[in-house]
Amino acid sequence: MNEPEIDIKEIAKKILTTSPNLSDLSEAQLKEVANWYVKKNLTEQMENLIDASKVDLNRSRMLFLESFDSLYTKKAYLEALKKIETFCTRKKLDFLSLTPAIADEWILEERQSERASASIRKDIAAISSFYTFLERRHSFIKNPFRGTKVRPKKTSKKRLEVPDSNSFTLIVKSVSFPLSVIVELMGKTGLRAGAFETLSFYGQVMTASTKGKILRIRVGPDIIELIDNAGLPHLHPFDEWKAYRIENLLRYYTKKLFDEGKIKAVYSAHDFRHYFAVSEYTKKKDIYRVSKLLGHSSIQTTQLYLRSLNFDV
């Protein structure tokens, strides 16, 4: 006797309509599902590690660079790759498993720096090209920079906008908590958005990791009072606040205020560092003090920085 033909579509339909929700499961069944989910994630992680172990990254980099005739191009691309690899090392991330969200975080961190937008765009193009090179040779690798929306726009250099004290106060009052505390700290300490994830306070010493450097600055009691009044811990009060999250939310809030005619520009997170620099330099006209507070490696950097803000120094 012939066995009846299996209707796969009907079985799939039955599974779809009769599958239980998590709320329908017993405690024992929930534990079983949880164990399966953990095993699935660990299996995927192990598969990624096994795949990554097959790639000789140094040799791949060498072959990629050899495809260019220009020594200038080779050097520029190598420097760009060093930047993203240093970022991965600092964040304890696997270069071959970089996600689009982390790629965006790196771009936004670069945008927080004093580097020109054109230079950042060139670095993104170089790194993206290398990931595409790897992607064509290894099916498990995907280019995390493809389609990014946070690449600096290719526009002529605009005049830097700095919030005045009234705009700064309004923005602090308008954004959600604890972003309001972050904005206030930016304006009063000059911290970059990328520093908040590692920020801590020990007594009156503020510490953070920013652009691969450890920053230690003694702050006034008003800064400690700000943290205490907000009910935030002194150790890692903003450990879930990555640079791209701060940048995106600030653009959203300041655009809303700008569209309502309440402020004169749509500000980026870095504009609050500009606000700090202007405020501190105006107080005493002491460029050495401002340079130290900003964490610049040289006084020349601070001079260029202040001149870009229309100060004659």
Residue pairs with C-beta under 8 A, 6 or more apart in sequence:
22 30
22 33
25 33
48 94
48 97
48 140
51 96
51 138
51 140
52 94
52 96
52 97
54 138
55 96
55 134
55 138
55 141
57 95
57 96
60 133
60 134
60 137
61 78
61 81
61 130
63 133
64 77
64 129
64 130
64 133
65 74
65 77
65 78
67 133
68 74
68 77
76 122
76 126
77 126
77 129
77 130
79 123
80 122
80 123
80 124
80 126
80 127
81 126
81 127
81 130
83 110
83 123
83 127
84 95
84 98
84 106
84 123
84 127
85 95
86 212
87 93
87 106
87 109
87 212
88 94
88 95
88 98
90 209
90 212
91 102
93 102
96 134
96 141
98 131
98 144
99 144
100 144
100 145
100 147
100 148
101 244
102 144
103 144
103 145
103 148
104 148
104 149
104 150
104 244
105 242
105 243
105 244
107 120
107 124
107 145
107 148
107 150
107 151
107 152
108 150
108 193
108 194
108 243
108 244
108 247
109 193
109 194
109 211
109 243
110 120
110 123
111 117
111 120
111 150
111 152
111 247
111 268
111 270
112 192
112 193
112 194
112 211
112 243
112 247
112 269
112 270
112 273
113 192
113 211
114 301
114 304
114 305
116 157
117 152
117 153
117 154
117 155
117 157
118 152
118 154
120 151
120 152
121 151
121 152
121 154
124 145
124 148
124 151
127 145
128 143
128 145
128 146
131 141
131 142
131 143
131 144
131 145
131 146
132 143
132 146
134 141
135 141
135 142
135 143
150 244
150 247
160 271
160 274
160 308
160 309
160 310
161 264
161 265
161 267
161 271
162 271
162 274
162 275
162 278
162 309
163 171
163 187
163 263
163 265
163 267
163 271
163 272
163 275
167 263
167 264
167 267
168 183
168 187
168 272
168 275
170 257
170 262
170 263
171 183
171 253
171 254
171 257
171 263
171 267
172 180
172 183
172 184
172 187
173 180
174 253
174 256
174 257
175 183
175 249
175 250
175 253
176 249
177 230
178 230
178 232
178 237
178 238
178 241
179 241
179 246
179 249
179 250
179 253
181 226
181 227
181 230
181 232
181 237
182 196
182 238
182 241
182 246
183 250
183 272
184 226
185 191
185 196
185 223
185 226
186 193
186 269
186 272
186 273
186 275
186 276
187 272
187 275
187 276
187 279
188 222
188 223
188 226
188 276
189 206
189 217
189 219
189 223
189 276
189 293
190 273
190 276
190 277
190 280
190 293
190 294
190 295
191 199
191 208
191 210
191 273
192 210
192 211
192 243
192 269
192 270
192 273
193 243
193 246
193 247
193 269
193 270
194 210
194 211
194 242
194 243
195 208
195 209
195 210
195 215
196 208
196 238
196 241
196 243
196 246
197 238
197 239
197 240
197 241
197 242
197 243
198 207
198 208
198 209
198 210
198 236
198 239
199 206
199 207
199 208
199 236
199 237
199 238
200 206
200 207
200 208
200 234
200 235
200 236
200 237
201 207
201 219
201 223
201 224
201 227
201 234
201 235
201 237
202 234
204 218
204 219
204 220
204 221
204 223
204 224
205 216
205 217
205 218
205 219
206 215
206 216
206 217
206 218
206 219
206 223
207 214
207 215
207 216
208 214
208 215
209 215
210 295
213 295
215 295
217 293
224 234
227 234
227 237
230 237
232 238
243 269
246 269
247 268
247 269
250 267
250 268
250 269
251 266
251 267
251 268
254 263
254 265
254 266
254 267
255 266
257 263
258 264
258 265
258 266
265 271
273 294
274 309
276 293
276 294
277 290
277 294
277 305
277 306
277 309
278 309
278 311
280 289
280 290
280 293
281 287
281 290
281 306
281 311
281 313
287 299
287 302
287 303
287 306
287 313
288 299
290 302
290 306
291 298
291 299
291 301
291 302
294 302
294 305
296 302
296 305
303 313
306 313
307 313
